[in-house]
Amino acid sequence: MILPATPDRRPKPDFAAIDFDQAPFIVIWEMTQACDLACVHCRAEAKPWRESGELSTEEAKKLLTQVREFGQPLMVLTGGDPLKRPDLFELIRFGDQLGLRMTLTPSGTKLMTRDVIQKMKDAGLARLAVSLDAATREEHDAFRKVTGSFDWTLAAVREARAIGLDVQINTTITRHNQSQVPAMAELMKAIDICLWSVFFLVPTGRGQKKDLVSARRHEEVFQLLYDLSKTMPYDIKTTSAQAYRRVVIQRRRMEGTAATRPMEAGGWASPTFLTERSQAAADASQGVARAAKGINDGNGFVFISHLGEVCPSGFLPVSGGNVRKRSLVDIYRNAELFRSLRDYSRIKGKCGYCDYREVCGGSRSRSYGLTGDIHASDPTCLYIPPKPAKPVDPAEEPELIED
């Protein structure tokens, strides 16, 4: 029997009310880089063992206490695999008692047993987010490099839903699985999830440029996701795909409809960008001026590594400081790296003069991964904005990723 979701004791923060200069909407902490999988695209380049330099239990509690100083941002525990830390349940409970909405992204391994999932829920976990990267066992397991991951993941979803715990599925789109989006959407429908978070590969860690889908294919998948979002029983959002916001606004404008339905403004996996159901979303027929702000790397989003380094996201591995030496709140608010990422006037090329800049801004992590420049234009966006009044340096225009 599938139980309904447990009433949420930690409601999501009011996205529209948050000043991203002062606080993020989402905080992600990489508890460890230890993991029993060996995923093709792994950002963390995870390994089977834990490192001695990980934040200790007491340092972790101090970090969670600093997160609470922001207010009540969404708190994500990730890895590697968080289940490799024996203090996981203690830290979930500690964060919940602080008043944080605790979410978790474990790996799809045999560690995800019924008892473990129940203990996480009992400790105060609000949502479980697990990854599926193909619609078939063979293709998913090949991606994760461990036979059995597909079955373990689906079993974890069933166990979580059986006790009324909300489940989110994360899928990373690459050249290997780009044709499977329709089949994946149907699979999501069958397993009773509340949110499908569709990631688009960023070349960092084990993720390779050759595995990126082209700019044209990004656009095609965006259009397909928008169509699916109108018929599927779960929410759909994108991660590391800010341009989806532009597609949604364009489609809404064409349809003459207002994007007013509330949705998961954030999500819990990596830099998250708003979709057609975004909280405080735009009336698209009135243009982008009224559109909701979009989360971007370092702008509404912050990532803390297993060693305490504070980065704009896990996909943008540049540190603004370390929580062992400086407060997380101070780093997010005042470090030059973070301040520069929140200054959209510094974005170069077409992303800098795009008429959708304020609701998109391009993926800062992908721009960095492909060019080495955090302010460069996103080379995976096909959109051509109106030319600005003053000339643009041709060197700042991105070379699009091609088929």
C-alpha positions as CSV (number, residue, x, y, z in Angstrom):
1,M,0.0,0.0,0.0
2,I,1.2,3.5,-0.9
3,L,0.7,6.0,1.8
4,P,0.1,9.7,1.1
5,A,2.9,12.0,1.9
6,T,3.4,12.9,5.5
7,P,2.2,16.5,6.2
8,D,5.2,18.8,5.8
9,R,6.4,20.1,9.1
10,R,9.0,22.2,7.4
11,P,7.2,24.2,4.6
12,K,9.4,25.4,1.8
13,P,10.8,28.9,2.2
14,D,9.0,31.8,0.4
15,F,11.1,32.0,-2.7
16,A,10.0,35.4,-3.8
17,A,10.7,37.0,-0.5
18,I,14.4,35.8,-0.3
19,D,17.1,38.4,-1.1
20,F,19.7,36.3,-2.8
21,D,22.4,38.8,-1.8
22,Q,21.7,37.9,1.8
23,A,20.7,34.2,1.7
24,P,20.5,31.3,-0.6
25,F,17.3,29.4,-1.4
26,I,19.2,26.1,-1.5
27,V,22.2,24.9,0.5
28,I,23.9,21.6,-0.5
29,W,26.5,19.9,1.7
30,E,28.7,17.2,0.2
31,M,29.0,15.0,3.3
32,T,31.6,12.7,1.8
33,Q,33.0,11.6,-1.6
34,A,32.8,8.0,-0.6
35,C,30.5,6.0,-2.9
36,D,30.1,2.4,-4.1
37,L,29.1,3.5,-7.6
38,A,31.5,4.7,-10.3
39,C,29.2,6.8,-12.4
40,V,30.4,8.0,-15.9
41,H,29.5,11.6,-15.2
42,C,30.4,11.9,-11.5
43,R,31.0,15.5,-10.5
44,A,32.8,14.4,-7.3
45,E,34.9,11.7,-8.9
46,A,33.7,9.6,-6.0
47,K,35.8,6.7,-4.6
48,P,34.9,3.7,-2.3
49,W,36.6,5.1,0.8
50,R,36.1,8.2,3.0
51,E,38.8,10.8,3.4
52,S,40.2,11.7,6.8
53,G,39.7,15.4,6.1
54,E,35.9,15.3,6.0
55,L,34.0,17.7,8.3
56,S,33.6,16.0,11.7
57,T,30.2,15.5,13.3
58,E,30.7,18.6,15.5
59,E,31.9,20.6,12.5
60,A,28.9,19.4,10.6
61,K,26.5,20.6,13.4
62,K,28.3,24.0,13.4
63,L,27.7,24.2,9.7
64,L,24.0,23.4,10.0
65,T,23.7,26.0,12.7
66,Q,25.2,28.6,10.3
67,V,22.8,27.5,7.6
68,R,20.0,28.3,10.0
69,E,21.3,31.8,10.3
70,F,20.2,32.4,6.7
71,G,16.6,31.6,7.7
72,Q,15.2,28.3,6.5
73,P,16.7,27.5,3.1
74,L,16.3,24.1,1.7
75,M,19.0,21.9,3.1
76,V,20.4,19.0,0.9
77,L,22.7,16.3,2.1
78,T,24.6,14.8,-0.8
79,G,27.9,13.0,-1.6
80,G,29.4,10.7,-2.8
81,D,26.9,8.7,-0.8
82,P,25.8,10.2,2.5
83,L,25.0,6.6,3.7
84,K,28.7,6.1,4.0
85,R,28.7,8.4,7.0
86,P,27.7,6.7,10.3
87,D,26.5,10.0,11.7
88,L,23.9,10.6,9.0
89,F,20.8,9.9,11.1
90,E,22.2,12.1,13.9
91,L,22.8,15.0,11.5
92,I,19.4,14.7,9.8
93,R,17.8,14.9,13.3
94,F,20.0,17.8,14.3
95,G,19.1,19.8,11.2
96,D,15.4,19.0,11.6
97,Q,15.5,20.1,15.2
98,L,17.1,23.4,14.1
99,G,14.1,24.0,11.9
100,L,15.7,23.1,8.5
101,R,13.9,21.2,5.8
102,M,16.2,18.2,5.4
103,T,16.5,16.4,2.2
104,L,18.9,13.7,1.0
105,T,20.4,12.4,-2.3
106,P,21.8,8.9,-1.5
107,S,23.3,6.6,-4.2
108,G,21.3,3.8,-5.7
109,T,23.1,1.0,-3.9
110,K,22.1,-2.0,-1.7
111,L,22.7,0.2,1.4
112,M,19.2,1.8,0.8
113,T,17.3,-0.8,2.7
114,R,13.7,-0.5,4.1
115,D,15.1,0.0,7.7
116,V,17.5,2.7,6.6
117,I,14.7,4.6,4.8
118,Q,12.5,4.4,7.8
119,K,15.2,5.6,10.1
120,M,15.8,8.6,7.9
121,K,12.1,9.5,7.9
122,D,12.0,9.0,11.7
123,A,15.0,11.3,12.0
124,G,13.1,14.1,10.2
125,L,13.9,13.7,6.5
126,A,11.4,15.6,4.4
127,R,12.3,14.1,1.0
128,L,14.4,11.5,-0.7
129,A,16.0,12.2,-4.0
130,V,17.5,9.4,-6.0
131,S,18.9,9.1,-9.5
132,L,17.7,7.3,-12.6
133,D,19.5,7.9,-15.9
134,A,17.8,5.5,-18.3
135,A,14.5,3.8,-18.7
136,T,16.0,0.3,-18.8
137,R,18.1,-1.7,-16.3
138,E,20.9,-2.3,-18.7
139,E,21.5,1.3,-19.8
140,H,21.2,2.7,-16.3
141,D,23.6,0.2,-14.8
142,A,26.1,0.8,-17.6
143,F,25.9,4.6,-16.8
144,R,26.4,3.9,-13.0
145,K,29.0,1.2,-13.6
146,V,27.5,-1.2,-11.1
147,T,25.1,-4.0,-11.9
148,G,22.0,-3.8,-9.7
149,S,21.8,0.0,-9.3
150,F,18.6,0.2,-11.3
151,D,16.8,-2.4,-9.2
152,W,18.1,-1.0,-5.9
153,T,17.0,2.5,-6.9
154,L,13.5,1.4,-7.8
155,A,13.2,-0.6,-4.6
156,A,14.2,2.4,-2.6
157,V,11.5,4.5,-4.3
158,R,8.9,1.8,-3.5
159,E,10.0,1.6,0.1
160,A,9.9,5.4,0.6
161,R,6.5,5.8,-1.0
162,A,5.2,2.9,1.1
163,I,5.9,4.9,4.3
164,G,4.6,8.2,2.9
165,L,8.0,9.8,2.2
166,D,8.1,12.1,-0.9
167,V,10.5,11.0,-3.6
168,Q,12.3,13.1,-6.3
169,I,14.1,11.5,-9.2
170,N,17.2,13.1,-10.7
171,T,18.2,12.4,-14.3
172,T,21.3,13.7,-16.1
173,I,20.9,14.2,-19.8
174,T,23.9,13.3,-21.9
175,R,24.5,12.1,-25.5
176,H,24.0,8.6,-24.2
177,N,20.4,9.0,-23.0
178,Q,19.0,12.1,-24.8
179,S,16.6,10.0,-26.9
180,Q,15.1,8.4,-23.8
181,V,13.3,11.4,-22.3
182,P,9.8,10.3,-23.4
183,A,10.4,6.8,-22.0
184,M,11.9,8.2,-18.8
185,A,8.9,10.5,-18.4
186,E,6.6,7.4,-18.5
187,L,8.7,5.6,-16.0
188,M,8.5,8.6,-13.6
189,K,4.7,8.4,-14.0
190,A,4.6,4.7,-13.0
191,I,6.7,5.0,-9.8
192,D,4.7,7.8,-8.1
193,I,7.2,10.6,-7.7
194,C,6.4,14.2,-6.8
195,L,9.3,15.9,-8.8
196,W,11.5,15.0,-11.8
197,S,14.7,17.0,-11.8
198,V,16.3,16.9,-15.2
199,F,20.0,17.7,-15.1
200,F,22.0,18.7,-18.1
201,L,25.6,17.6,-18.0
202,V,28.3,20.0,-16.9
203,P,31.9,19.1,-17.9
204,T,33.5,18.7,-14.5
205,G,34.8,15.8,-12.5
206,R,34.3,12.7,-14.7
207,G,31.8,14.5,-16.8
208,Q,33.3,15.1,-20.3
209,K,32.7,17.7,-23.0
210,K,32.2,14.9,-25.5
211,D,29.2,13.7,-23.5
212,L,27.3,17.0,-23.7
213,V,24.2,17.3,-25.8
214,S,24.4,19.9,-28.5
215,A,22.9,23.4,-28.2
216,R,20.2,22.3,-30.7
217,R,19.4,19.2,-28.7
218,H,19.2,21.3,-25.5
219,E,16.5,23.3,-27.1
220,E,14.6,20.2,-28.3
221,V,14.6,18.6,-24.9
222,F,13.5,21.9,-23.3
223,Q,10.5,22.0,-25.7
224,L,9.7,18.3,-24.9
225,L,9.9,18.9,-21.2
226,Y,7.5,21.8,-21.4
227,D,5.0,19.6,-23.3
228,L,5.4,16.8,-20.8
229,S,5.0,19.3,-17.9
230,K,1.4,19.9,-19.0
231,T,0.4,16.2,-18.8
232,M,2.5,14.5,-16.3
233,P,1.2,14.1,-12.6
234,Y,4.5,15.3,-11.2
235,D,6.4,18.5,-11.4
236,I,9.3,18.9,-13.8
237,K,12.2,21.2,-13.2
238,T,15.6,21.5,-14.8
239,T,19.1,21.8,-13.2
240,S,22.0,23.5,-14.9
241,A,19.7,24.5,-17.6
242,Q,18.7,28.1,-17.0
243,A,17.6,28.6,-20.6
244,Y,14.5,26.4,-19.9
245,R,13.1,29.5,-18.1
246,R,13.3,31.4,-21.4
247,V,11.6,28.5,-23.3
248,V,8.8,28.4,-20.8
249,I,8.2,32.1,-21.1
250,Q,8.3,32.0,-24.9
251,R,5.8,29.1,-25.0
252,R,3.5,30.8,-22.5
253,R,3.6,33.9,-24.5
254,M,2.7,32.0,-27.7
255,E,-0.2,30.3,-25.9
256,G,-1.4,33.6,-24.4
257,T,-1.4,32.0,-21.0
258,A,-0.1,33.2,-17.6
259,A,2.5,31.1,-15.8
260,T,0.9,31.5,-12.4
261,R,0.7,27.9,-11.0
262,P,3.0,27.6,-8.0
263,M,5.7,24.9,-8.2
264,E,8.9,23.6,-6.7
265,A,11.0,26.7,-7.0
266,G,14.1,25.0,-5.8
267,G,14.7,21.3,-5.7
268,W,17.6,19.6,-3.9
269,A,20.4,18.5,-6.1
270,S,22.6,21.2,-7.7
271,P,22.0,24.7,-9.1
272,T,18.3,24.8,-9.7
273,F,16.4,26.9,-12.2
274,L,12.7,27.8,-12.3
275,T,10.2,26.2,-14.6
276,E,6.7,27.0,-15.8
277,R,5.3,26.2,-12.4
278,S,7.8,28.4,-10.5
279,Q,6.7,30.2,-7.4
280,A,5.8,33.8,-8.1
281,A,6.2,33.1,-11.9
282,A,5.7,35.6,-14.6
283,D,2.6,36.4,-16.6
284,A,4.5,35.5,-19.7
285,S,2.1,37.3,-22.0
286,Q,3.4,40.6,-20.4
287,G,7.0,39.8,-21.2
288,V,9.9,38.8,-19.0
289,A,9.9,42.0,-16.9
290,R,7.5,40.4,-14.4
291,A,9.2,37.0,-14.4
292,A,10.4,35.3,-11.3
293,K,14.1,35.5,-10.6
294,G,16.1,32.4,-11.3
295,I,18.5,30.6,-9.1
296,N,22.0,30.3,-10.4
297,D,25.5,29.3,-9.2
298,G,26.3,31.5,-6.2
299,N,23.0,33.4,-6.7
300,G,20.4,31.7,-4.4
301,F,22.6,28.6,-4.3
302,V,25.6,27.5,-2.3
303,F,27.6,24.3,-2.1
304,I,29.9,23.1,0.7
305,S,32.4,20.4,-0.1
306,H,33.3,17.4,2.2
307,L,36.4,19.4,3.1
308,G,34.5,22.6,4.0
309,E,35.2,24.5,0.8
310,V,32.4,26.9,-0.1
311,C,31.6,26.9,-3.8
312,P,28.9,28.5,-6.0
313,S,27.8,25.0,-6.8
314,G,29.2,21.5,-7.0
315,F,29.5,21.9,-10.7
316,L,31.6,25.1,-10.3
317,P,34.6,23.9,-8.2
318,V,36.0,27.3,-7.3
319,S,36.1,28.1,-3.6
320,G,35.2,31.4,-2.0
321,G,36.5,30.3,1.4
322,N,36.4,27.4,3.9
323,V,33.9,27.0,6.8
324,R,36.7,25.9,9.1
325,K,38.2,29.4,8.8
326,R,35.3,31.7,7.9
327,S,31.5,31.7,8.5
328,L,29.4,30.2,5.7
329,V,27.1,33.3,6.0
330,D,30.0,35.7,5.6
331,I,31.5,33.8,2.6
332,Y,28.1,33.7,0.8
333,R,27.3,37.3,1.4
334,N,30.8,38.9,1.1
335,A,33.3,36.8,-0.8
336,E,34.3,38.4,-4.1
337,L,33.5,35.2,-6.0
338,F,29.9,35.1,-4.9
339,R,29.4,38.9,-5.2
340,S,30.7,38.8,-8.8
341,L,28.4,35.9,-9.7
342,R,25.4,37.9,-8.4
343,D,26.4,40.9,-10.6
344,Y,24.8,40.0,-13.9
345,S,26.3,43.1,-15.5
346,R,29.6,41.2,-15.6
347,I,28.3,38.4,-17.8
348,K,29.9,38.5,-21.2
349,G,28.7,38.0,-24.8
350,K,25.1,37.3,-25.7
351,C,24.2,36.1,-22.2
352,G,25.3,39.6,-21.0
353,Y,22.9,41.5,-23.3
354,C,20.2,38.9,-23.6
355,D,16.6,40.1,-23.0
356,Y,16.1,37.0,-20.7
357,R,19.3,37.7,-18.7
358,E,17.6,38.3,-15.4
359,V,15.5,35.2,-15.4
360,C,18.2,33.0,-17.0
361,G,21.8,34.3,-16.9
362,G,23.2,31.1,-18.5
363,S,24.8,28.3,-16.6
364,R,27.8,29.8,-14.9
365,S,29.1,26.3,-14.1
366,R,28.9,25.1,-17.7
367,S,30.4,28.4,-19.0
368,Y,33.3,27.8,-16.6
369,G,33.6,24.2,-17.4
370,L,33.8,24.9,-21.1
371,T,35.8,28.2,-21.2
372,G,37.4,28.6,-17.8
373,D,35.6,31.9,-17.4
374,I,32.7,32.1,-14.8
375,H,31.3,35.2,-16.7
376,A,31.4,33.8,-20.2
377,S,28.3,33.1,-22.3
378,D,26.7,29.6,-22.1
379,P,27.8,27.7,-25.2
380,T,24.8,25.4,-25.0
381,C,22.1,28.1,-25.6
382,L,20.7,28.4,-29.2
383,Y,18.8,31.6,-28.6
384,I,19.9,34.7,-30.4
385,P,18.9,37.8,-28.5
386,P,18.5,41.3,-30.1
387,K,21.9,43.0,-30.7
388,P,22.7,45.7,-28.1
389,A,23.2,49.3,-29.1
390,K,27.0,49.2,-28.5
391,P,29.3,46.8,-30.4
392,V,30.1,43.5,-28.8
393,D,33.5,42.0,-28.8
394,P,33.3,39.0,-31.2
395,A,35.7,37.1,-28.9
396,E,33.0,37.1,-26.2
397,E,30.5,35.3,-28.3
398,P,30.4,31.5,-27.5
399,E,31.2,28.8,-29.9
400,L,28.1,26.6,-29.6
401,I,28.3,22.9,-28.8
402,E,27.4,21.1,-32.1
403,D,26.0,17.7,-32.9
